Amino acid sequence: MKVFWAKDGLPEGNISDEDQRKFQEANQIFVGAVHNALSDHLFDSTLHMTDAKTPWDYLNATYGASDAGKELTSWRAFMTTRWLLTNQ
């Protein structure tokens, strides 16, 4: 399930229909995996985000440097999901 590249968003410029399809599939898997890893309060804040880049950037900006309380548990789950998306 190597879809971590979808976090960068749709490639710029003209892309083939096949590449567009591959991106859409990777995007759906990525967003679903991220949503699945989040706690309820984080899930609610990202539910409306349907492209991989938006929730990824939001979560990195909001919790990337956080190391406290409930956010740490959520961040660990988030980073575990990141590892799974990259390495399988």
Backbone as numpy.savetxt, mean C-alpha at the origin, in Angstrom:
# Nx Ny Nz CAx CAy CAz Cx Cy Cz
3.78 -12.83 -4.99 2.93 -11.65 -4.99 3.82 -10.42 -4.99
4.61 -10.23 -5.99 5.51 -9.08 -6.07 4.76 -7.90 -6.68
4.12 -7.13 -5.81 3.33 -5.99 -6.26 3.75 -4.70 -5.57
4.83 -4.74 -4.81 5.27 -3.56 -4.06 5.55 -2.38 -4.99
5.92 -2.64 -6.21 6.23 -1.58 -7.17 5.01 -0.71 -7.44
3.81 -1.20 -7.18 2.58 -0.43 -7.43 2.48 0.80 -6.54
3.23 0.81 -5.42 3.21 1.96 -4.51 3.71 3.23 -5.18
4.42 3.10 -6.27 4.95 4.26 -6.99 3.92 4.89 -7.92
2.76 4.26 -8.06 1.71 4.79 -8.92 1.87 4.33 -10.36
0.92 4.74 -11.16 0.91 4.38 -12.58 2.12 5.01 -13.27
2.87 4.22 -14.03 4.02 4.78 -14.74 3.59 5.91 -15.68
4.45 6.91 -15.78 4.14 8.06 -16.64 4.38 7.72 -18.10
3.77 8.50 -18.95 3.95 8.32 -20.38 2.99 7.30 -20.95
3.24 6.94 -22.18 2.40 5.95 -22.86 2.80 4.56 -22.40
1.82 3.82 -21.94 2.09 2.44 -21.56 1.13 1.54 -22.33
1.59 0.34 -22.57 0.78 -0.59 -23.35 -0.44 -1.04 -22.56
-1.41 -1.60 -23.26 -2.59 -2.13 -22.60 -2.23 -3.24 -21.63
-1.25 -4.05 -22.00 -0.80 -5.14 -21.14 -0.18 -4.60 -19.85
0.66 -3.56 -19.97 1.26 -2.95 -18.78 0.19 -2.27 -17.92
-0.80 -1.67 -18.55 -1.91 -1.06 -17.83 -2.67 -2.13 -17.03
-2.92 -3.26 -17.65 -3.62 -4.36 -16.99 -2.80 -4.89 -15.81
-1.49 -5.07 -16.02 -0.61 -5.55 -14.95 -0.61 -4.58 -13.77
-0.58 -3.28 -14.09 -0.60 -2.30 -13.01 -1.92 -2.36 -12.24
-3.03 -2.45 -12.95 -4.33 -2.48 -12.28 -4.44 -3.69 -11.35
-3.96 -4.84 -11.80 -3.98 -6.04 -10.97 -3.10 -5.87 -9.73
-1.87 -5.39 -9.95 -0.94 -5.17 -8.84 -1.50 -4.14 -7.87
-2.11 -3.09 -8.40 -2.69 -2.04 -7.58 -3.79 -2.60 -6.67
-4.68 -3.41 -7.24 -5.77 -4.00 -6.45 -5.23 -4.88 -5.33
-4.26 -5.72 -5.65 -3.68 -6.61 -4.65 -2.99 -5.80 -3.56
-2.21 -4.80 -3.97 -1.47 -3.97 -3.02 -2.41 -3.25 -2.07
-3.42 -2.57 -2.61 -4.37 -1.82 -1.77 -5.11 -2.77 -0.83
-5.53 -3.92 -1.33 -6.21 -4.89 -0.48 -5.32 -5.39 0.64
-4.07 -5.66 0.34 -3.15 -6.15 1.37 -2.88 -5.07 2.42
-2.71 -3.84 1.99 -2.48 -2.74 2.94 -3.71 -2.56 3.82
-4.88 -2.51 3.21 -6.11 -2.36 4.00 -6.27 -3.52 4.98
-5.94 -4.71 4.56 -6.08 -5.89 5.41 -5.15 -5.82 6.63
-4.01 -5.18 6.50 -3.03 -5.12 7.58 -3.30 -4.01 8.59
-4.20 -3.10 8.27 -4.39 -1.94 9.12 -5.40 -2.19 10.24
-5.20 -1.48 11.34 -6.19 -1.49 12.42 -7.41 -0.70 11.95
-8.50 -0.81 12.69 -9.75 -0.18 12.28 -9.64 1.32 12.04
-8.98 2.03 12.97 -8.93 3.49 12.80 -8.07 3.90 11.61
-7.05 3.12 11.28 -6.26 3.42 10.09 -6.98 2.99 8.83
-7.68 1.86 8.90 -8.44 1.39 7.75 -9.49 2.43 7.35
-10.20 2.95 8.37 -11.24 3.95 8.09 -10.67 5.19 7.41
-9.45 5.57 7.77 -8.87 6.78 7.19 -8.31 6.55 5.79
-8.17 5.29 5.37 -7.63 5.02 4.03 -8.62 4.31 3.11
-9.81 4.03 3.60 -10.79 3.26 2.84 -11.11 3.89 1.48
-11.18 5.20 1.43 -11.54 5.89 0.19 -10.40 5.92 -0.83
-9.20 5.51 -0.43 -8.03 5.56 -1.31 -7.96 4.28 -2.12
-8.04 4.42 -3.44 -8.11 3.23 -4.29 -6.86 2.99 -5.14
-5.93 3.93 -5.16 -4.68 3.65 -5.86 -3.59 3.44 -4.83
-2.65 2.57 -5.12 -1.64 2.14 -4.15 -0.78 3.29 -3.63
-0.48 4.25 -4.46 0.41 5.34 -4.07 -0.18 6.20 -2.96
-1.47 6.49 -3.00 -2.09 7.40 -2.04 -2.04 6.88 -0.60
-2.53 5.65 -0.32 -2.44 5.20 1.08 -0.99 4.97 1.52
-0.14 4.52 0.61 1.26 4.29 0.96 1.92 5.60 1.38
1.74 6.64 0.59 2.33 7.94 0.92 1.73 8.49 2.22
0.42 8.36 2.38 -0.25 8.85 3.59 0.28 8.15 4.84
0.37 6.82 4.79 0.82 6.07 5.96 2.29 6.33 6.26
3.11 6.44 5.23 4.52 6.77 5.46 4.68 8.15 6.06
3.92 9.12 5.57 4.02 10.49 6.09 3.48 10.57 7.52
2.43 9.84 7.81 1.79 9.91 9.12 2.50 9.07 10.18
2.92 7.87 9.82 3.45 6.93 10.81 4.87 6.46 10.52
5.49 6.96 9.51 6.82 6.50 9.14 7.86 6.63 10.23
7.77 7.68 11.03 8.73 7.89 12.09 8.14 7.59 13.47
6.90 7.18 13.51 6.24 6.93 14.79 6.75 5.64 15.41
6.88 5.65 16.70 7.35 4.47 17.40 6.64 4.34 18.74
5.38 4.71 18.80 4.71 4.72 20.10 3.33 4.09 20.04
2.95 3.45 21.12 1.59 2.99 21.35 0.99 2.12 20.27
-0.31 2.34 20.03 -1.06 1.55 19.07 -0.49 1.68 17.66
0.03 2.86 17.35 0.56 3.07 16.01 1.72 2.12 15.71
2.51 1.80 16.72 3.64 0.89 16.53 3.15 -0.48 16.09
2.11 -1.00 16.74 1.54 -2.28 16.35 1.02 -2.22 14.92
0.31 -1.14 14.60 -0.20 -0.98 13.24 0.95 -0.87 12.25
1.98 -0.14 12.61 3.12 0.04 11.72 3.84 -1.29 11.49
3.96 -2.10 12.53 4.60 -3.41 12.36 3.81 -4.27 11.38
2.50 -4.26 11.52 1.65 -5.02 10.59 1.80 -4.47 9.18
1.85 -3.15 9.07 2.02 -2.48 7.79 3.36 -2.86 7.15
4.42 -2.84 7.93 5.75 -3.18 7.40 5.85 -4.67 7.07
5.17 -5.52 7.84 5.13 -6.94 7.51 4.45 -7.14 6.17
3.36 -6.42 5.96 2.67 -6.49 4.67 3.59 -6.01 3.56
4.34 -4.95 3.81 5.30 -4.44 2.82 6.29 -5.53 2.46
6.84 -6.22 3.48 7.80 -7.28 3.21 7.17 -8.39 2.38
5.94 -8.78 2.74 5.27 -9.84 2.00 5.03 -9.44 0.55
4.66 -8.19 0.31 4.41 -7.73 -1.05 5.69 -7.67 -1.87
6.80 -7.50 -1.21 8.08 -7.37 -1.91 8.72 -8.72 -2.17
8.55 -9.67 -1.26 9.36 -10.88 -1.29 8.64 -12.15 -1.70
7.40 -12.08 -2.06 6.74 -13.35 -2.43 6.23 -13.31 -3.83
